[in-house]
Amino acid sequence: MYFVYILKSVFHEECYIGITNNPVRRLREHNEGRTFSTKRYAPWKYVYLEGYGNKEDAEDRERKLKQFGRVHRQLMKRIFRSLTGINPAPFVECSAEIRRKTEATRRKALGKVAIDFDF
């Protein structure tokens, strides 16, 4: 079984979308700083987890969530309270940070220089 997950930093207003076949191990890796993209914002907690029977379906869902289209907006509406708690601002900051990181990754994959924007 494979899982698509959304992590939220406990002390920072950062989120991360990923995929794993072992959620317990993967959260431990994030919190121990063994993942480059998340180590500076540790510790993390799960705010959302979806299970899939095969890796291809999970990868497709992760890709759709990282594209920030209708699928992403609908999910963010559903888990808004988990992401924000009392203050609605983390939702906007979280989405902007994921969007920035995804754009940088896409540019690197295309062979272009990735420009790091602050939102």
N, C-alpha and C positions, 0 to 999 in steps of 0.2 A: 504494500500500500504506500502511496506517495501523498504528501501533504503540501498544499500551498499555504503559506502563513504570512501574517503581518505582525511585526514586532514594533513595540514602542519603547523608546528609551525611558527609563524610570526618572532620570534627573534632567533630561534634555527634551526638547520638543522635536524629536527626530523619529522617523518611522523607516522600516525596511520591509520589503516584500521579497520572499524567497520560496524555495522548494526543498523538500527533504523527504527521506524515507524513514527517518528516526527523529521525531520532534524533540525528545528529551536530550539526546546527544547534541543535536544542532543548537538548541538553546544554550547548553553548557559551553559549546564552542564559541558562540557569540559572547557570552558573559565572561569567558576566560581570555578574551582578546585574541583568539586564534583566527578570526576573520578580519582581514585588513579593512574592509569597508565599514565595519561596525565597531571596531575595538575602541575608538575614542569616545563613543557615546554609551558604553556599558555602565551599568547593567541594563538588560533588556527584559521585557515581559511580553508574552503572547497577548494580542488583543483579538486575533482572529485565526482560525485554523479550518481548512477544508480538506477532506480526504478524497482520493481518487484511486481507482483500481489499477491504473497503469501510468507509467511515467509520461507518456506522450500527452495524455489528457491534462495532467498536472502542469506540464510545461506550457501547453497552450493557454491554460487559465492564467498562469503567472505572466505570460507575455501580454495577454489582453489587459490584465490589471496594470501593467507597467506602461501601457500605451495611453493611459489617461483619457480614454473615451467614455462612452456611455456606461460600459461595464464597470469601470473604476468609480464613476460618480454614483451609480446605484449602490455599490457595495459600501462606499464611504457614508452614504446616507443611512444605511442600515446599521453601521457600527459607530456612528458619530459619537455617542456617549462614551463608548469604550476608548475612543481616541482622545476625547477632549476632557472628560470629567466635567467640571463646572465651567471652565473657561472655553469659549468657542474658538479662540485664536489658535490653539495648537493644530486644529484641523487644517487650516490654511497654511501654516508654516510647514506642517508635515507633508502635505501634498506638494508644496513648492520645492522642498528639499528632495523628495523622491523624483520629481520631474527634472530637477537640475542634474541629479546623479544619472538618471536614465539617459538624458540628452548627452552628457559627457561620454557615457559608455557607447552610445550609438555612433557618435562622431569618431571615437577611437576605432570602432569596428569598420568604419568606412575609410579609415586611413587619413582622416583629417585631424588637425590639431584640436584638442578639446579645450574649450574656454570655460573657465570656472566662474559662473555668475553668482552673485549673492542676491537673494530675493528679500 
